[in-house]
């Protein structure tokens, strides 16, 4: 997968925008927060809750730690199938999407009480 493939997938999600994150391409739900950061041409960090991150761990995905907190997965784009990256981005989006967007998309995921 290329950075442009990732960009197209992320921006296809409702209300996601591209932003600069310390000189790197990042994708954010507005309002809602950061979904993913394109760390390099071949690496993508996707922000997930602990259970989703642990479920995705293995193969092209390794756990992403921010200090002592598990914050998502680090994805090796040279080994990750397109479907996996799309699913991870969708999971990150659903986790932060307001209830209105979840209803519009027919998604059940998201934070409790969203």
Helices and strands as residue ranges (DSSP letters): H 3-11, E 16-21, E 24-29, E 33-40, E 43-47, H 50-56, E 61-66, E 69-76, H 82-96, H 99-105
